């Protein structure tokens, strides 16, 4: 059933991924006076002075974010097969972990290019963790539905 509580959790998971795609992962602040800070986004590093996009290999986290959004939508519409839905929740959880590790590694390696910068993390670095929590809650809801259906079949 599409109106179950796991659907709401999966929609919150999708919202977390969209926030992660739009919000900056952090800000690279130069230690010198009068220099512009750069925003680290899911698509690259946006220079604060010129607005130019650098490090285009940040498309890798954006690919994982898009994959997770479409995967969450697919899980919502798998409501007729709860075992497959629950299995896909665990597989997506692994994909979120990989996406978080890749994103953190890219942010780390771009911020250590120069020793005279400091990195301030943004909101988008914690949204995959929130999405994992919502995904685990959705999995719990799916398994509760499965137990309820099995109990109803036993009564018949």
DSSP file (Angstrom, degrees, kcal/mol; ACC not computed):
  #  RESIDUE AA STRUCTURE BP1 BP2  ACC     N-H-->O    O-->H-N    N-H-->O    O-->H-N    TCO  KAPPA ALPHA  PHI   PSI    X-CA   Y-CA   Z-CA
    1    1 A X    >         0   0    0      0, 0.0     3,-1.0     0, 0.0     6,-0.2   0.000 360.0 360.0 360.0 133.6    0.0    0.0    0.0
    2    2 A X  T 3   +     0   0    0      1,-0.2    76,-0.0    75,-0.1    75,-0.0   0.653 360.0  63.5 -79.5 -14.9    1.4    3.3   -1.0
    3    3 A X  T 3  S+     0   0    0      4,-0.1    -1,-0.2     3,-0.0     2,-0.0   0.198  77.7 119.3 -96.2  17.8   -0.1    5.3    1.9
    4    4 A X  S X> S-     0   0    0     -3,-1.0     4,-0.9     1,-0.1     3,-0.9  -0.264  79.5-104.6 -79.2 169.8    1.9    3.4    4.6
    5    5 A X  H 3> S+     0   0    0      1,-0.3     4,-1.9     2,-0.2     5,-0.2   0.789 116.7  63.7 -68.0 -27.4    4.3    5.0    7.0
    6    6 A X  H 3> S+     0   0    0      1,-0.2     4,-2.3     2,-0.2    -1,-0.3   0.807  96.8  59.0 -67.2 -25.9    7.4    3.7    5.1
    7    7 A X  H <> S+     0   0    0     -3,-0.9     4,-2.1     2,-0.2    -1,-0.2   0.898 104.8  49.2 -65.9 -40.0    6.3    5.8    2.1
    8    8 A X  H  X S+     0   0    0     -4,-0.9     4,-2.3     2,-0.2    -2,-0.2   0.916 111.1  49.6 -64.8 -43.0    6.5    8.9    4.2
    9    9 A X  H  X S+     0   0    0     -4,-1.9     4,-1.9     1,-0.2    -2,-0.2   0.896 110.7  49.7 -63.2 -39.4   10.0    7.9    5.4
   10   10 A X  H  X S+     0   0    0     -4,-2.3     4,-2.0     2,-0.2    -1,-0.2   0.865 108.9  52.2 -69.4 -34.4   11.2    7.2    1.9
   11   11 A X  H  X S+     0   0    0     -4,-2.1     4,-2.3     2,-0.2    -2,-0.2   0.902 109.1  50.0 -65.8 -39.6    9.8   10.7    0.8
   12   12 A X  H  X S+     0   0    0     -4,-2.3     4,-2.2     2,-0.2    -2,-0.2   0.874 108.2  54.0 -62.9 -36.2   11.8   12.3    3.6
   13   13 A X  H  X S+     0   0    0     -4,-1.9     4,-1.8     2,-0.2    -2,-0.2   0.908 108.0  49.2 -62.4 -43.0   14.8   10.3    2.4
   14   14 A X  H  X S+     0   0    0     -4,-2.0     4,-2.2     1,-0.2    -2,-0.2   0.903 109.2  52.2 -63.0 -42.0   14.3   11.8   -1.1
   15   15 A X  H  X S+     0   0    0     -4,-2.3     4,-2.4     1,-0.2    -1,-0.2   0.891 107.0  53.2 -62.6 -39.2   14.1   15.3    0.4
   16   16 A X  H  X S+     0   0    0     -4,-2.2     4,-2.2     1,-0.2    -1,-0.2   0.900 109.2  49.0 -62.0 -40.2   17.4   14.7    2.2
   17   17 A X  H  X S+     0   0    0     -4,-1.8     4,-1.8     2,-0.2    -2,-0.2   0.887 110.5  50.1 -67.3 -38.1   19.0   13.7   -1.1
   18   18 A X  H  X S+     0   0    0     -4,-2.2     4,-1.8     2,-0.2     5,-0.2   0.906 110.6  49.7 -66.7 -40.8   17.6   16.8   -2.8
   19   19 A X  H  X S+     0   0    0     -4,-2.4     4,-3.1     1,-0.2    -2,-0.2   0.907 110.0  51.7 -62.2 -40.8   18.9   19.0    0.0
   20   20 A X  H  < S+     0   0    0     -4,-2.2    -1,-0.2     1,-0.2    -2,-0.2   0.844 110.4  48.7 -65.3 -32.6   22.3   17.4   -0.3
   21   21 A X  H  < S+     0   0    0     -4,-1.8    21,-0.4    -5,-0.1    -1,-0.2   0.826 121.5  33.7 -74.8 -31.0   22.4   18.0   -4.0
   22   22 A X  H  < S+     0   0    0     -4,-1.8    -2,-0.2    -5,-0.1    -3,-0.2   0.868 104.5  74.0 -94.1 -42.6   21.4   21.7   -3.7
   23   23 A X  S  < S-     0   0    0     -4,-3.1    19,-0.3    -5,-0.2     2,-0.2  -0.371  90.4-100.2 -75.7 151.4   23.0   22.8   -0.4
   24   24 A X        -     0   0    0      1,-0.1   100,-1.2    17,-0.1   101,-0.3  -0.462  17.0-142.4 -70.9 141.8   26.8   23.4   -0.2
   25   25 A X  S    S-     0   0    0     15,-3.0    97,-3.1     1,-0.3   100,-0.3   0.770  73.1 -49.7 -71.5 -25.7   28.8   20.6    1.3
   26   26 A X  E     -AB  40 121A   0     14,-1.3    14,-2.9    95,-0.3     2,-0.4  -0.974  55.5 -95.2 173.1-177.4   31.0   23.2    2.9
   27   27 A X  E     -AB  39 120A   0     93,-2.5    93,-2.9    -2,-0.3     2,-0.7  -0.991  19.1-145.8-128.5 131.5   33.0   26.4    2.5
   28   28 A X  E     -AB  38 119A   0     10,-3.3    10,-2.3    -2,-0.4     2,-0.6  -0.879  22.2-166.3 -96.5 113.3   36.8   26.6    1.8
   29   29 A X  E     - B   0 118A   0     89,-3.2    89,-2.7    -2,-0.7     8,-0.1  -0.888  14.0-135.3-105.4 117.9   37.9   29.8    3.6
   30   30 A X  E     - B   0 117A   0     -2,-0.6    87,-0.2    87,-0.2     5,-0.1  -0.409  10.8-135.6 -67.6 149.1   41.4   31.1    2.7
   31   31 A X  S    S+     0   0    0     85,-2.6    -1,-0.1    -2,-0.1    86,-0.1   0.661  77.4  92.2 -79.6 -16.5   43.4   32.2    5.7
   32   32 A X  S >  S-     0   0    0     84,-0.4     3,-0.7     1,-0.1     2,-0.3  -0.309  83.9-104.3 -76.9 162.8   44.6   35.4    4.0
   33   33 A X  T 3  S+     0   0    0      1,-0.2     3,-0.1    -2,-0.0    -1,-0.1  -0.688  99.2  17.4 -87.9 137.6   42.8   38.7    4.3
   34   34 A X  T 3  S+     0   0    0     -2,-0.3     2,-0.3     1,-0.3    -1,-0.2   0.543  90.6 127.5  84.1   7.5   40.7   39.9    1.4
   35   35 A X    <   -     0   0    0     -3,-0.7    -1,-0.3    -5,-0.1     2,-0.3  -0.741  58.7-118.9 -98.3 148.5   40.5   36.6   -0.4
   36   36 A X        -     0   0    0     -2,-0.3    13,-0.2    -3,-0.1    12,-0.2  -0.597  23.0-125.7 -86.9 143.8   37.1   35.1   -1.4
   37   37 A X        -     0   0    0     -2,-0.3     2,-0.4    11,-0.2    11,-0.2  -0.507  19.3-136.1 -84.0 157.7   35.9   31.8    0.0
   38   38 A X  E     -A   28   0A   0    -10,-2.3   -10,-3.3     9,-0.2     2,-0.5  -0.923   9.7-133.5-116.4 139.6   34.8   29.0   -2.3
   39   39 A X  E     -AC  27  46A   0      7,-2.1     7,-3.0    -2,-0.4     2,-0.7  -0.793  11.3-143.6 -93.7 130.7   31.7   26.9   -1.9
   40   40 A X  E     +AC  26  45A   0    -14,-2.9   -15,-3.0    -2,-0.5   -14,-1.3  -0.854  30.8 174.7 -94.2 115.6   32.1   23.1   -2.2
   41   41 A X        -     0   0    0      3,-3.3     3,-0.4    -2,-0.7   -17,-0.1  -0.560  47.5 -99.9-113.5 175.6   28.9   21.8   -3.9
   42   42 A X  S    S+     0   0    0    -21,-0.4    20,-0.6   -19,-0.3    19,-0.2   0.657 123.8  46.4 -72.3 -14.7   27.8   18.4   -5.1
   43   43 A X  S    S-     0   0    0      1,-0.3    15,-0.4   -22,-0.2     2,-0.3   0.571 126.9 -70.0-102.7 -11.1   28.8   19.5   -8.7
   44   44 A X        -     0   0    0     -3,-0.4    -3,-3.3    14,-0.2     2,-0.6  -0.977  66.2 -46.1 155.2-164.7   32.2   21.0   -7.9
   45   45 A X  E     -CD  40  54A   0      9,-2.6     9,-2.6    -2,-0.3     2,-0.7  -0.911  46.1-152.4-104.9 123.1   33.9   23.9   -6.2
   46   46 A X  E     -CD  39  53A   0     -7,-3.0    -7,-2.1    -2,-0.6     7,-0.2  -0.854  18.2-129.2 -99.1 117.5   32.3   27.3   -7.0
   47   47 A X     >  -     0   0    0      5,-2.7     4,-1.4    -2,-0.7    -9,-0.2  -0.439   6.9-146.9 -67.8 132.0   34.9   30.1   -6.8
   48   48 A X  T  4 S+     0   0    0    -11,-0.2   -11,-0.2   -12,-0.2    -1,-0.1   0.740  94.0  47.8 -72.3 -23.3   33.7   32.9   -4.6
   49   49 A X  T  4 S+     0   0    0    -13,-0.2    -1,-0.2     3,-0.1   -12,-0.0   0.942 130.9  11.6 -83.4 -53.0   35.5   35.5   -6.7
   50   50 A X  T  4 S-     0   0    0      2,-0.1    -2,-0.2     0, 0.0     3,-0.1   0.654  89.5-125.8-103.6 -18.6   34.6   34.6  -10.2
   51   51 A X     <  +     0   0    0     -4,-1.4    -3,-0.1     1,-0.3     2,-0.1   0.582  57.0 152.9  80.9   9.9   31.8   32.1   -9.8
   52   52 A X        -     0   0    0     -6,-0.1    -5,-2.7     1,-0.1     2,-0.5  -0.420  44.2-125.2 -75.3 148.6   33.8   29.6  -11.9
   53   53 A X  E     +D   46   0A   0     -7,-0.2     2,-0.3    -2,-0.1    -7,-0.2  -0.827  33.8 174.5 -96.4 125.8   33.3   25.9  -11.5
   54   54 A X  E     +D   45   0A   0     -9,-2.6    -9,-2.6    -2,-0.5     0, 0.0  -0.807  52.5  38.5-125.2 170.2   36.4   23.8  -10.8
   55   55 A X    >   -     0   0    0     -2,-0.3     3,-1.3   -11,-0.2    -1,-0.2   0.981  59.6-175.6  53.6  66.4   37.0   20.2   -9.9
   56   56 A X  G >   +     0   0    0      1,-0.3     3,-1.4    -3,-0.2    -1,-0.1   0.555  66.0  88.0 -71.2  -4.3   34.3   18.8  -12.2
   57   57 A X  G >   +     0   0    0      1,-0.3     3,-1.3     2,-0.1    -1,-0.3   0.475  62.4  89.5 -72.8   2.6   34.9   15.2  -10.9
   58   58 A X  G <>  +     0   0    0     -3,-1.3     4,-1.2   -15,-0.4     3,-0.4   0.473  60.6  90.1 -73.2  -0.4   32.4   16.1   -8.2
   59   59 A X  H <> S+     0   0    0     -3,-1.4     4,-2.3   -16,-0.2    -1,-0.3   0.721  71.7  72.9 -66.0 -19.4   29.8   14.7  -10.6
   60   60 A X  H <> S+     0   0    0     -3,-1.3     4,-2.0     2,-0.2    -1,-0.2   0.950  98.8  42.0 -62.7 -50.1   30.5   11.3   -9.0
   61   61 A X  H  > S+     0   0    0     -3,-0.4     4,-2.4    -4,-0.2    -1,-0.2   0.874 112.9  55.1 -63.9 -33.4   28.6   12.3   -5.8
   62   62 A X  H  X S+     0   0    0     -4,-1.2     4,-2.4   -20,-0.6    -1,-0.2   0.881 106.1  51.9 -65.6 -36.0   25.9   13.9   -7.9
   63   63 A X  H  X S+     0   0    0     -4,-2.3     4,-2.5     2,-0.2    -1,-0.2   0.928 110.6  47.6 -62.7 -45.3   25.5   10.6   -9.8
   64   64 A X  H  X S+     0   0    0     -4,-2.0     4,-2.4     2,-0.2    -2,-0.2   0.877 110.8  51.9 -64.8 -36.9   25.1    8.7   -6.5
   65   65 A X  H  X S+     0   0    0     -4,-2.4     4,-2.1     2,-0.2    -2,-0.2   0.934 111.7  45.6 -64.7 -45.4   22.5   11.3   -5.3
   66   66 A X  H  X S+     0   0    0     -4,-2.4     4,-2.3     1,-0.2     5,-0.2   0.904 112.5  52.1 -64.1 -40.3   20.4   11.0   -8.4
   67   67 A X  H  X S+     0   0    0     -4,-2.5     4,-2.2     1,-0.2    -1,-0.2   0.915 110.4  48.0 -60.6 -43.3   20.7    7.2   -8.2
   68   68 A X  H  X S+     0   0    0     -4,-2.4     4,-2.3     2,-0.2    -1,-0.2   0.859 109.5  52.8 -68.4 -35.3   19.5    7.2   -4.6
   69   69 A X  H  X S+     0   0    0     -4,-2.1     4,-1.9     2,-0.2    -2,-0.2   0.954 114.3  41.3 -64.1 -48.5   16.6    9.6   -5.4
   70   70 A X  H  X S+     0   0    0     -4,-2.3     4,-2.1     1,-0.2    -2,-0.2   0.841 113.3  54.6 -69.3 -31.6   15.3    7.3   -8.2
   71   71 A X  H  X S+     0   0    0     -4,-2.2     4,-2.3    -5,-0.2    -1,-0.2   0.898 106.9  50.4 -67.5 -39.9   16.0    4.2   -6.1
   72   72 A X  H  X S+     0   0    0     -4,-2.3     4,-1.9     2,-0.2    -2,-0.2   0.906 110.4  50.2 -64.0 -40.7   13.9    5.6   -3.3
   73   73 A X  H  X S+     0   0    0     -4,-1.9     4,-1.5     1,-0.2    -2,-0.2   0.905 110.5  49.9 -63.1 -40.2   11.1    6.2   -5.7
   74   74 A X  H  < S+     0   0    0     -4,-2.1     4,-0.2     1,-0.2    -2,-0.2   0.894 108.1  53.0 -65.1 -39.3   11.4    2.7   -7.1
   75   75 A X  H >< S+     0   0    0     -4,-2.3     3,-1.3     1,-0.2    -1,-0.2   0.876 104.1  57.2 -64.3 -36.5   11.3    1.3   -3.5
   76   76 A X  H >< S+     0   0    0     -4,-1.9     3,-0.6     1,-0.3    -1,-0.2   0.914 108.0  46.7 -59.3 -42.2    8.0    3.2   -2.9
   77   77 A X  T 3< S+     0   0    0     -4,-1.5     3,-0.3     1,-0.2    -1,-0.3   0.326  93.7  77.7 -88.1   9.3    6.3    1.5   -5.8
   78   78 A X  T X   +     0   0    0     -3,-1.3     3,-1.6    -4,-0.2     7,-0.3   0.018  56.0 125.4 -95.8  25.5    7.5   -2.0   -4.9
   79   79 A X  T <   +     0   0    0     -3,-0.6     3,-0.2     1,-0.3    -1,-0.2   0.661  61.3  63.9 -65.6 -16.0    4.8   -2.2   -2.2
   80   80 A X  T 3  S+     0   0    0     -3,-0.3     2,-0.6     1,-0.3    -1,-0.3   0.746 105.2  46.2 -78.8 -22.1    3.4   -5.5   -3.6
   81   81 A X    <>  +     0   0    0     -3,-1.6     4,-1.9     1,-0.1    -1,-0.3  -0.830  67.0 176.8-122.0  91.6    6.6   -7.4   -2.9
   82   82 A X  H  > S+     0   0    0     -2,-0.6     4,-2.5    -3,-0.2     5,-0.2   0.808  77.0  57.0 -69.2 -31.0    7.7   -6.4    0.6
   83   83 A X  H  > S+     0   0    0      2,-0.2     4,-2.3     1,-0.2    -1,-0.2   0.924 110.4  44.3 -66.9 -42.4   10.7   -8.8    0.8
   84   84 A X  H  > S+     0   0    0      2,-0.2     4,-2.5     1,-0.2    -2,-0.2   0.882 112.5  53.4 -66.6 -37.3   12.2   -7.2   -2.3
   85   85 A X  H  X S+     0   0    0     -4,-1.9     4,-1.4    -7,-0.3    -2,-0.2   0.916 110.5  46.1 -62.6 -43.8   11.4   -3.8   -0.9
   86   86 A X  H  X S+     0   0    0     -4,-2.5     4,-1.5     2,-0.2    -2,-0.2   0.894 112.3  50.7 -67.3 -40.3   13.2   -4.6    2.3
   87   87 A X  H  X S+     0   0    0     -4,-2.3     4,-2.1     1,-0.2    -2,-0.2   0.907 108.7  51.8 -63.5 -41.8   16.2   -6.0    0.4
   88   88 A X  H  X S+     0   0    0     -4,-2.5     4,-2.6     1,-0.2    -1,-0.2   0.810 103.3  59.4 -65.9 -29.6   16.4   -2.9   -1.7
   89   89 A X  H  X S+     0   0    0     -4,-1.4     4,-1.9     2,-0.2    -1,-0.2   0.924 107.9  45.0 -63.0 -42.9   16.4   -0.7    1.4
   90   90 A X  H  X S+     0   0    0     -4,-1.5     4,-1.9     2,-0.2    -2,-0.2   0.891 113.1  50.2 -68.0 -38.6   19.6   -2.5    2.6
   91   91 A X  H  X S+     0   0    0     -4,-2.1     4,-1.9     1,-0.2    -2,-0.2   0.910 111.4  48.7 -65.7 -40.7   21.2   -2.2   -0.8
   92   92 A X  H  X S+     0   0    0     -4,-2.6     4,-2.4     1,-0.2    -1,-0.2   0.860 106.3  57.4 -66.9 -34.0   20.3    1.5   -0.9
   93   93 A X  H  X S+     0   0    0     -4,-1.9     4,-2.0     2,-0.2    -1,-0.2   0.906 106.9  48.5 -60.8 -41.4   21.8    1.9    2.5
   94   94 A X  H  X S+     0   0    0     -4,-1.9     4,-2.3     2,-0.2    -2,-0.2   0.891 110.1  52.1 -64.8 -38.9   25.1    0.5    1.2
   95   95 A X  H  X S+     0   0    0     -4,-1.9     4,-2.5     1,-0.2    -2,-0.2   0.875 108.2  51.2 -65.2 -37.0   24.9    2.9   -1.7
   96   96 A X  H  X S+     0   0    0     -4,-2.4     4,-2.5     2,-0.2    -1,-0.2   0.901 109.0  51.0 -66.1 -40.1   24.4    5.8    0.7
   97   97 A X  H  X S+     0   0    0     -4,-2.0     4,-2.3     2,-0.2    -2,-0.2   0.923 111.6  47.2 -63.3 -43.4   27.4    4.8    2.7
   98   98 A X  H  X S+     0   0    0     -4,-2.3     4,-2.6     1,-0.2     5,-0.2   0.918 112.3  50.4 -62.9 -43.1   29.5    4.6   -0.5
   99   99 A X  H  X S+     0   0    0     -4,-2.5     4,-2.4     1,-0.2    -2,-0.2   0.886 110.6  49.3 -62.4 -39.5   28.2    8.0   -1.6
  100  100 A X  H  X S+     0   0    0     -4,-2.5     4,-2.5     2,-0.2    -1,-0.2   0.899 111.9  47.9 -67.2 -41.1   29.1    9.5    1.8
  101  101 A X  H  X S+     0   0    0     -4,-2.3     4,-2.4     2,-0.2    -2,-0.2   0.921 113.6  47.1 -65.7 -43.8   32.6    8.1    1.7
  102  102 A X  H  X S+     0   0    0     -4,-2.6     4,-2.5     2,-0.2    -2,-0.2   0.922 114.0  47.9 -63.0 -44.2   33.2    9.3   -1.8
  103  103 A X  H  X S+     0   0    0     -4,-2.4     4,-2.3    -5,-0.2    -2,-0.2   0.916 113.1  47.4 -64.1 -44.0   31.9   12.7   -1.0
  104  104 A X  H  X S+     0   0    0     -4,-2.5     4,-2.5     1,-0.2    -1,-0.2   0.888 111.8  50.8 -65.7 -38.2   33.9   13.0    2.2
  105  105 A X  H  X S+     0   0    0     -4,-2.4     4,-2.8     2,-0.2     5,-0.2   0.916 110.9  48.1 -66.1 -42.2   37.1   11.8    0.4
  106  106 A X  H  X S+     0   0    0     -4,-2.5     4,-1.9     2,-0.2    -2,-0.2   0.911 113.3  47.3 -65.0 -41.4   36.6   14.4   -2.4
  107  107 A X  H  X S+     0   0    0     -4,-2.3     4,-1.6    -5,-0.2    -2,-0.2   0.912 113.6  49.1 -64.8 -41.5   36.0   17.2    0.1
  108  108 A X  H  X S+     0   0    0     -4,-2.5     4,-1.2     1,-0.2    -2,-0.2   0.939 112.5  46.1 -63.8 -47.6   39.0   16.1    2.1
  109  109 A X  H  < S+     0   0    0     -4,-2.8    -1,-0.2     1,-0.2    -2,-0.2   0.809 113.2  49.2 -70.4 -28.7   41.4   15.9   -0.9
  110  110 A X  H >< S+     0   0    0     -4,-1.9     3,-0.5    -5,-0.2     4,-0.2   0.798 111.0  50.4 -78.1 -26.5   40.2   19.3   -2.3
  111  111 A X  H 3< S+     0   0    0     -4,-1.6     3,-0.3     1,-0.2     6,-0.2   0.680 107.0  53.5 -84.9 -15.7   40.7   21.0    1.1
  112  112 A X  T 3< S+     0   0    0     -4,-1.2    -1,-0.2     1,-0.2    -2,-0.2   0.367  78.6  96.1 -98.1   6.2   44.2   19.7    1.6
  113  113 A X  S <  S+     0   0    0     -3,-0.5     2,-0.4     1,-0.2    -1,-0.2   0.886  97.1  25.5 -57.5 -36.7   45.5   21.0   -1.7
  114  114 A X    >   -     0   0    0     -3,-0.3     3,-0.6    -4,-0.2    -1,-0.2  -0.980  68.6-147.2-131.1 141.1   46.7   24.0    0.1
  115  115 A X  T 3  S+     0   0    0     -2,-0.4    -1,-0.1     1,-0.2    -2,-0.1   0.607  91.3  71.3 -82.2 -11.2   47.7   24.3    3.8
  116  116 A X  T 3  S+     0   0    0      2,-0.0   -85,-2.6   -86,-0.0   -84,-0.4   0.013  85.7  81.1 -98.0  30.6   46.6   27.9    4.0
  117  117 A X  E <   -B   30   0A   0     -3,-0.6     2,-0.4   -87,-0.2   -87,-0.2  -0.942  61.3-150.2-129.0 154.2   42.8   27.2    3.8
  118  118 A X  E     -B   29   0A   0    -89,-2.7   -89,-3.2    -2,-0.3     2,-0.5  -0.959  12.6-140.5-121.1 144.9   40.3   26.0    6.4
  119  119 A X  E     -B   28   0A   0     -2,-0.4     2,-0.6   -91,-0.2   -91,-0.2  -0.910  10.8-167.1-108.1 125.9   37.2   23.9    5.6
  120  120 A X  E     -B   27   0A   0    -93,-2.9   -93,-2.5    -2,-0.5    -2,-0.0  -0.954  23.6-130.6-110.0 116.7   33.9   24.7    7.3
  121  121 A X  E     -B   26   0A   0     -2,-0.6   -95,-0.3   -95,-0.2     2,-0.1  -0.290  22.5-149.3 -67.9 150.5   31.4   21.8    6.8
  122  122 A X    >   -     0   0    0    -97,-3.1     3,-0.9   -82,-0.1     4,-0.3  -0.400  31.6 -87.8-109.0-173.3   27.9   22.7    5.6
  123  123 A X  T >> S+     0   0    0      1,-0.2     3,-1.5   -99,-0.2     4,-0.7   0.829 115.6  67.1 -65.2 -35.2   24.4   21.3    6.1
  124  124 A X  H 3> S+     0   0    0   -100,-1.2     4,-0.6     1,-0.3    -1,-0.2   0.675  87.2  67.6 -68.5 -17.0   24.7   18.9    3.1
  125  125 A X  H <4 S+     0   0    0     -3,-0.9    -1,-0.3  -100,-0.3     4,-0.2   0.756 105.0  42.4 -73.7 -22.3   27.4   16.7    4.8
  126  126 A X  H <> S+     0   0    0     -3,-1.5     4,-1.7    -4,-0.3     3,-0.3   0.587  92.9  82.1 -98.7 -10.7   24.9   15.5    7.4
  127  127 A X  H  X S+     0   0    0     -4,-0.7     4,-2.5     1,-0.2     5,-0.2   0.846  86.1  56.8 -67.6 -32.5   21.9   14.9    5.2
  128  128 A X  H  X S+     0   0    0     -4,-0.6     4,-2.0     2,-0.2    -1,-0.2   0.876 107.0  51.1 -63.1 -32.4   23.0   11.4    4.0
  129  129 A X  H  > S+     0   0    0     -3,-0.3     4,-1.7    -4,-0.2    -2,-0.2   0.907 110.7  47.5 -68.2 -40.5   23.2   10.4    7.6
  130  130 A X  H  X S+     0   0    0     -4,-1.7     4,-2.3     1,-0.2    -2,-0.2   0.892 110.3  53.3 -64.9 -38.9   19.6   11.7    8.2
  131  131 A X  H  X S+     0   0    0     -4,-2.5     4,-2.4     1,-0.2    -2,-0.2   0.874 105.7  54.0 -63.4 -36.9   18.6    9.8    5.0
  132  132 A X  H  X S+     0   0    0     -4,-2.0     4,-2.3     2,-0.2    -1,-0.2   0.898 107.6  50.4 -62.8 -40.0   20.1    6.6    6.4
  133  133 A X  H  X S+     0   0    0     -4,-1.7     4,-2.2     2,-0.2    -2,-0.2   0.931 111.6  47.1 -64.4 -45.0   18.0    7.0    9.5
  134  134 A X  H  X S+     0   0    0     -4,-2.3     4,-2.3     1,-0.2    -2,-0.2   0.876 111.0  52.7 -63.6 -36.3   14.8    7.5    7.4
  135  135 A X  H  X S+     0   0    0     -4,-2.4     4,-2.2     2,-0.2    -2,-0.2   0.894 109.1  48.7 -66.9 -39.2   15.7    4.5    5.3
  136  136 A X  H  X S+     0   0    0     -4,-2.3     4,-2.2     2,-0.2    -2,-0.2   0.878 110.9  50.8 -66.9 -36.8   16.1    2.3    8.4
  137  137 A X  H  X S+     0   0    0     -4,-2.2     4,-2.2     2,-0.2    -2,-0.2   0.893 109.7  50.6 -65.6 -38.6   12.8    3.6    9.7
  138  138 A X  H  X S+     0   0    0     -4,-2.3     4,-2.3     2,-0.2    -2,-0.2   0.909 109.2  51.2 -64.3 -41.3   11.2    2.7    6.3
  139  139 A X  H  X S+     0   0    0     -4,-2.2     4,-2.4     1,-0.2    -2,-0.2   0.904 108.7  51.2 -62.0 -40.9   12.8   -0.8    6.5
  140  140 A X  H  X S+     0   0    0     -4,-2.2     4,-2.2     1,-0.2    -1,-0.2   0.908 110.1  49.7 -62.9 -40.8   11.3   -1.2   10.0
  141  141 A X  H  X S+     0   0    0     -4,-2.2     4,-2.1     2,-0.2    -2,-0.2   0.884 109.8  51.1 -64.2 -38.5    7.9   -0.2    8.6
  142  142 A X  H  X S+     0   0    0     -4,-2.3     4,-2.1     1,-0.2    -2,-0.2   0.918 111.4  47.0 -64.4 -43.7    8.2   -2.7    5.8
  143  143 A X  H  X S+     0   0    0     -4,-2.4     4,-2.3     2,-0.2    -2,-0.2   0.853 109.2  54.3 -69.1 -33.8    9.0   -5.5    8.1
  144  144 A X  H  X S+     0   0    0     -4,-2.2     4,-2.2     2,-0.2    -1,-0.2   0.906 108.8  49.3 -63.7 -40.7    6.2   -4.5   10.4
  145  145 A X  H  X S+     0   0    0     -4,-2.1     4,-2.4     2,-0.2    -2,-0.2   0.902 109.4  52.1 -63.2 -40.5    3.8   -4.8    7.5
  146  146 A X  H  X S+     0   0    0     -4,-2.1     4,-2.3     1,-0.2    -2,-0.2   0.918 110.2  47.9 -63.1 -42.9    5.2   -8.2    6.6
  147  147 A X  H  X S+     0   0    0     -4,-2.3     4,-2.2     1,-0.2    -1,-0.2   0.892 111.2  51.7 -63.6 -39.1    4.6   -9.4   10.1
  148  148 A X  H  X S+     0   0    0     -4,-2.2     4,-2.0     2,-0.2    -2,-0.2   0.901 110.5  47.5 -64.7 -41.5    1.1   -8.1   10.1
  149  149 A X  H  X S+     0   0    0     -4,-2.4     4,-2.2     2,-0.2    -2,-0.2   0.904 112.0  49.9 -66.6 -42.3    0.3   -9.8    6.8
  150  150 A X  H  X S+     0   0    0     -4,-2.3     4,-1.7     1,-0.2    -2,-0.2   0.881 110.4  50.2 -65.5 -36.7    1.7  -13.1    8.0
  151  151 A X  H  X S+     0   0    0     -4,-2.2     4,-1.6     2,-0.2    -1,-0.2   0.885 110.4  49.8 -67.7 -37.7   -0.3  -12.9   11.3
  152  152 A X  H  X S+     0   0    0     -4,-2.0     4,-1.5     1,-0.2    -2,-0.2   0.869 109.9  51.1 -67.8 -36.3   -3.5  -12.2    9.3
  153  153 A X  H  < S+     0   0    0     -4,-2.2    -1,-0.2     1,-0.2    -2,-0.2   0.849 107.7  53.4 -68.2 -33.7   -2.7  -15.2    7.0
  154  154 A X  H  < S+     0   0    0     -4,-1.7    -1,-0.2     1,-0.2    -2,-0.2   0.864 105.8  53.0 -68.6 -36.0   -2.2  -17.4   10.1
  155  155 A X  H  <        0   0    0     -4,-1.6    -1,-0.2     1,-0.3    -2,-0.2   0.881 360.0 360.0 -67.7 -37.9   -5.6  -16.4   11.5
  156  156 A X     <        0   0    0     -4,-1.5    -1,-0.3    -5,-0.1    -2,-0.2   0.516 360.0 360.0 -66.3 360.0   -7.3  -17.4    8.2
